[in-house]
Amino acid sequence: MKRTAPHKGTVLIVEDSQTLRQMTQMTLEERGYTCLTASDGATALQTLAETIPDIVVLDINLPDIDGFEVCKRIKTDPRTRYVPVIMATGLGRSGFEIMSIESGADDFVAKPIDPLVLDARIEMVIRRMRRERFANALTGLPANALTEERLGFLLARRKPFGVAFFDIDGFRAFNSRYGHARGDLLIRHLAEILMEASNFAECAECFIGHLGGDDFVVTCDPEKVEDIAQHAVAAFDGSVMDFFEDDDREAGGFWLTDRAGEKHWHGPLTLSAAAIPVIERFPASVIELMDQGRDLLGYAKQQPGSFVAVERRGIALG
């Protein structure tokens, strides 16, 4: 009796060569995957408009749209932006990996493809993406997908709520000075600050999401969003210098030399926040709300020191 492999997920194979497409499909189906196929970029995008696979294995050399462009379109479409993409190519030119990453690819593999390597890479990417989709590995807080799902729920409910966006100013320079391990400690510290601020506000339905890096989102009661943001900023300012070495702490910052050999002064890290009570009018989509938050956060970053920018119009959009 033939043993059936456990189902591992659905793969969209985008490959213009019929022979390679069929070989890859047969190999993956033997290993427990359900396969969809497309011979060109337009067909691949049409397939994605109808079905969301677990992963896309995408060839670069396609007869209509090159694989880099197809990948960019996948990653900019809200429906498919979280679908992982593995780029496959037989190109011998340098820079393929960089171009793949810049187009949004999650991994890449060279042709001829070893079936065992492809299987292992697919499993690794799917496992990583599923983990990151639900929780940020560094803080354990809900990641992008769950955060956007929460914002979508709040918008669809059509009841007033508050949302605050947070971002550390100068974090890249801090990482350059002290390394990513120290930077990770600071990120975890900010997560703890946001949890403490939310608990202090005694918000009934508070939600904290970690979008990655030093970007966080908090949703709460609309009348408490500014207080939470102000509390978090004050707590950050009161503790951030603890993460600096003694000499830098005494000096109030540090010097960094850029690639051109020029020195730049970096003072204490600051925290920018955008607090938005959504009361009167509701944005048409999560993207519109996120854009509002980014714009307001950009204004906060232009102000000296840590700053909380507050939307006073209840988002009078549309």
Beta strands, then each sheet from edge to edge (+ up, - down):
strand 1: 9-14
strand 2: 33-38
strand 3: 55-59
strand 4: 85-89
strand 5: 107-110
strand 6: 161-169
strand 7: 207-212
strand 8: 215-220
strand 9: 254-257
strand 10: 263-266
strand 11: 270-278
strand 12: 307-310
sheet 1: 2+ 1+ 3+ 4+ 5+
sheet 2: 7+ 8- 6+ 11- 12-
sheet 3: 9+ 10-
end
